[in-house]
Amino acid sequence: MLIKIIEYILRGTIVTIQVTLVALPMGLLLGLLLAILRLYGGKYLSKLAMVYSATFRGIPQIVLLFILYFMITGTINLTPFWAGSISLGIISSSYQLEIFRGALQSVGGGQMIAARAIGMSKAKALRYIILPQALRLAIPPWSNEASIVLKDSSLVYALGVPEILRRAQFMSASTYQPFLAFGAAAMIYFILVFLTNRLLDFIEYKTRIPGMEHT
């Protein structure tokens, strides 16, 4: 019975990984852009990014997921998988905004001043001096967000996407073995999160700059 349950739930692992691979990079790109606007975008764009962050972090994720899902599907004809993944990416961007804002501020304003003093534009200083350092510093907190997005991919079960939790729910109802079904799902999530954290720990080690580590 346990083997049958695990085999069925494992088929949803690919879907869970696919949702994460859409939502996480999307949240990274949007969050990084908003973090730059938050710090260097001037008065109005900075305020806009701040309101965006506060709004999305202040509403429960499942509520946001439904709001964004119906907004997206009402505008573009997308499958629940794509609409749900994009919605999770937008939600994650508000948290990644704060991660990258902290990393950018950790580099120190003196480096931007020095770059401008030697004739570099603000855009070039960001690209060649600030961002390479900030992205390395962002890896430890970003690895935590990667784990959160991986686990939050379970929210798309509410949209009918057949990922791990959706399949566990089906097996629980069909076999009357909820402990085995959800226990197997928990084990699979744990393994995925563990492997993700180990991979990002390795990347952090390989990209570490002596003297620039977080204390």
C-alpha positions in Angstrom: 0.0 0.0 0.0 2.8 2.5 1.0 4.7 1.8 -2.2 1.6 2.3 -4.3 0.9 5.6 -2.5 4.5 6.9 -2.9 4.7 5.9 -6.6 1.5 7.8 -7.3 2.5 10.9 -5.4 6.0 10.9 -6.9 4.4 11.6 -10.3 3.5 15.0 -9.0 7.1 15.8 -8.1 7.9 16.9 -11.7 4.9 19.3 -11.6 6.1 20.7 -8.3 9.6 21.3 -9.6 8.2 22.9 -12.8 6.0 25.3 -10.8 9.1 26.2 -8.7 11.3 26.7 -11.8 8.7 29.1 -13.2 7.9 31.0 -10.0 11.3 31.3 -8.5 13.3 32.9 -11.4 10.3 35.1 -12.2 10.3 36.4 -8.6 14.0 36.9 -8.8 14.0 39.1 -11.9 11.0 41.1 -10.8 12.2 41.4 -7.2 15.7 42.5 -8.2 14.2 45.1 -10.6 11.9 46.4 -7.8 14.8 46.5 -5.3 16.9 48.6 -7.7 13.9 51.0 -8.1 13.4 51.0 -4.4 16.9 52.3 -3.8 17.8 54.1 -7.0 14.5 54.9 -8.7 13.9 58.3 -7.3 11.1 59.5 -5.1 8.0 58.2 -6.9 9.3 54.8 -8.2 10.8 54.1 -4.8 7.5 54.8 -3.1 5.7 52.6 -5.6 8.1 49.7 -4.9 7.6 50.1 -1.2 3.8 50.0 -1.5 4.1 47.0 -3.7 6.2 45.2 -1.1 4.0 46.1 1.8 0.8 45.2 0.0 1.9 41.8 -1.2 3.5 40.8 2.0 0.5 41.9 4.0 -2.1 39.7 2.4 -2.2 35.9 2.9 -0.6 34.1 0.0 -3.6 31.8 -0.8 -5.8 34.9 -1.1 -3.3 36.6 -3.4 -3.0 33.4 -5.4 -6.8 33.4 -6.2 -6.9 37.1 -6.9 -3.9 36.9 -9.3 -5.2 33.7 -10.8 -8.5 35.1 -11.8 -7.0 38.4 -13.0 -4.5 36.5 -15.2 -7.0 34.0 -16.6 -9.6 36.8 -17.1 -7.0 38.6 -19.3 -5.1 35.8 -21.0 -6.2 32.3 -21.7 -3.7 30.3 -19.7 -3.8 26.8 -18.1 -4.1 26.6 -14.3 -0.4 25.5 -14.2 0.9 28.6 -15.9 -1.5 31.0 -14.2 -0.7 29.5 -10.8 3.1 29.5 -11.4 3.0 33.2 -12.6 0.9 34.2 -9.6 3.4 32.5 -7.2 6.2 34.3 -9.0 4.5 37.7 -8.5 4.0 36.9 -4.8 7.6 35.8 -4.3 8.9 39.0 -5.9 7.7 41.1 -3.0 9.8 39.0 -0.6 12.8 38.8 -3.0 12.6 42.6 -3.3 13.4 42.9 0.4 16.2 40.3 0.1 17.9 42.1 -2.7 17.3 45.5 -1.1 19.2 44.4 2.0 22.0 42.9 -0.2 22.4 46.1 -2.2 22.5 48.2 1.0 25.1 45.8 2.4 27.6 46.7 -0.3 27.8 50.3 1.0 27.0 53.6 -0.5 30.6 54.6 -0.6 31.3 52.3 -3.6 28.5 54.0 -5.7 30.0 57.4 -4.7 33.5 56.3 -5.7 32.2 54.9 -9.0 30.4 58.1 -9.9 33.5 60.1 -8.9 35.6 58.4 -11.6 33.0 59.1 -14.2 30.9 55.9 -14.3 27.1 56.3 -14.8 24.8 55.1 -12.1 23.7 52.2 -14.4 27.3 51.1 -15.1 28.2 51.3 -11.4 25.2 49.1 -10.6 26.0 46.6 -13.3 29.7 46.2 -12.8 30.4 47.1 -9.1 27.3 46.9 -6.9 25.2 44.0 -8.4 28.1 41.4 -8.6 28.8 41.9 -4.9 25.1 42.2 -3.9 24.1 39.0 -5.7 26.7 37.0 -3.8 25.6 38.4 -0.5 22.0 37.6 -1.3 22.5 33.9 -1.7 22.0 32.9 2.0 18.7 34.7 2.5 17.7 33.8 -1.1 18.2 30.1 -0.4 15.6 30.5 2.3 13.1 32.0 -0.2 13.9 29.2 -2.6 12.8 26.7 0.0 9.7 28.7 0.7 8.7 28.9 -2.9 9.2 25.2 -3.3 6.9 24.5 -0.4 4.4 27.2 -1.4 4.1 25.4 -4.8 1.7 23.2 -2.9 -0.8 26.1 -3.0 -1.6 25.5 -6.6 -3.4 22.3 -5.6 -6.3 24.6 -4.9 -6.4 25.4 -8.7 -6.5 21.8 -9.6 -2.8 21.5 -10.6 -1.8 17.8 -10.1 1.3 18.4 -8.0 2.4 16.5 -4.8 -0.2 17.7 -2.4 -3.1 17.3 -4.9 -2.0 13.7 -5.5 -1.6 13.1 -1.8 -5.1 14.4 -1.2 -6.5 12.0 -3.9 -4.7 9.0 -2.4 -5.9 9.9 1.1 -9.5 10.0 -0.1 -9.3 6.8 -2.2 -7.3 4.6 0.2 -8.6 6.0 3.5 -5.0 6.3 4.6 -4.4 10.0 5.2 -1.4 9.5 7.5 0.4 7.4 4.8 -0.5 9.8 2.0 0.3 13.1 3.6 3.4 11.5 5.4 4.7 10.4 2.0 4.1 14.0 0.6 5.9 15.5 3.6 8.9 13.2 3.1 9.1 14.1 -0.6 8.9 17.9 0.2 11.7 17.4 2.8 14.0 15.7 0.4 13.4 18.4 -2.3 14.0 21.2 0.2 17.1 19.5 1.6 18.7 19.0 -1.9 17.8 22.6 -2.9 19.5 24.0 0.3 22.6 21.8 -0.3 22.9 23.0 -3.9 22.6 26.7 -2.9 25.1 26.2 0.0 27.6 24.8 -2.6 27.0 27.8 -4.9 27.5 30.2 -1.9 30.8 28.5 -1.1 32.0 28.7 -4.7 31.1 32.4 -5.1 32.2 33.6 -1.7 34.5 36.6 -1.7 37.0 36.8 1.3 36.1 39.6 3.6 32.6 40.0 2.1 30.8 37.2 4.0 27.8 37.9 6.2 28.8 37.9 9.9 
